[in-house]
Amino acid sequence: MQLRDVLIEPIGGDLVAFAQCCALDATVFPHPSLPADATHAVLVARASGSGPVIGFAATQRLGRRLAIIGLAVDAKHRRVGLGGALLRRVMERAEDLDLREVGLHVAVQNTAAIALYDREGFRPVRRLEGFYRRGDAWEMVKRL
Ligand SMILES: CC(C)(COP(=O)(O)OP(=O)(O)OC[C@H]1O[C@@H](n2cnc3c(N)ncnc32)[C@H](O)[C@@H]1OP(=O)(O)O)[C@@H](O)C(=O)NCCC(=O)NCCS
């Protein structure tokens, strides 16, 4: 699979895609990260346009910030640029909404995600002790 074959789009009312996101969510996170109202807040990535969901980015608007509450790529499709492509689409959405920043929390030991966020211009603003049951988190922010 190559990045040029991937379609990233809002989930809309696609319940099958939502179920596929939930399945992916359950494989990568200890707690669900998807919002109850997914229709406006989740971007999904599919290989070949009509294939199953292979990645998603879930967001929540908090004042002038767009918070990323979940970002995941299927393990079989990592390191081809999909995580970065999803992040950039989230940033475009935040700009369209005239927001000030995009923010997120990431476990301090999640070196893969931290490397991705750093590469896309996110910077750690504070360390939150005990944020997760299993440890601390960085709050990372990209100002727009
Ligand atoms: C984090 C995650 C979304 C990255 O997705 P991805 O599609 O593999 O990311 P990309 O291919 O766009 O990676 C872009 C860059 O990020 C960095 N990166 C990504 N994964 C990395 C890893 N495992 N180790 C080191 N750097 C990594 C690299 O700089 C990479 O560029 P390169 O491949 O040219 O070296 C994916 O690993 C994932 O779903 N992990 C489990 C869920 C998760 O941790 N989500 C984040 C929660 S806050």
The ligand as an ORCA input file, in Angstrom:
! r2SCAN-3c Opt
* xyz 0 1
  C       1.846      6.640     16.044
  C       1.231      6.109     14.731
  C      -0.141      6.761     14.536
  C       2.181      6.514     13.571
  O       1.541      6.170     12.347
  P       2.378      5.936     11.001
  O       1.402      5.911      9.877
  O       3.281      4.770     11.134
  O       3.259      7.271     10.946
  P       4.035      7.851      9.678
  O       4.346      6.760      8.699
  O       3.298      9.038      9.164
  O       5.398      8.314     10.375
  C       5.947      9.605     10.133
  C       7.205      9.773     10.977
  O       6.920      9.613     12.384
  C       8.034      8.970     13.017
  N       7.681      7.617     13.444
  C       6.528      6.947     13.209
  N       6.568      5.724     13.784
  C       7.785      5.605     14.384
  C       8.407      4.589     15.130
  N       7.799      3.398     15.376
  N       9.638      4.814     15.626
  C      10.280      5.976     15.393
  N       9.738      7.005     14.667
  C       8.501      6.811     14.174
  C       9.136      8.889     11.945
  O       9.838     10.143     11.956
  C       8.290      8.746     10.687
  O       8.989      9.092      9.521
  P       9.875      7.972      8.746
  O       8.997      6.758      8.573
  O      10.215      8.664      7.459
  O      11.058      7.704      9.635
  C       1.133      4.554     14.736
  O       2.383      4.008     15.116
  C       0.066      4.012     15.668
  O      -1.095      3.888     15.299
  N       0.449      3.676     16.907
  C      -0.500      3.101     17.892
  C      -1.494      4.131     18.363
  C      -0.838      5.366     18.955
  O       0.152      5.282     19.681
  N      -1.429      6.541     18.657
  C      -0.975      7.807     19.188
  C      -1.632      8.025     20.509
  S      -1.290      9.637     21.186
*
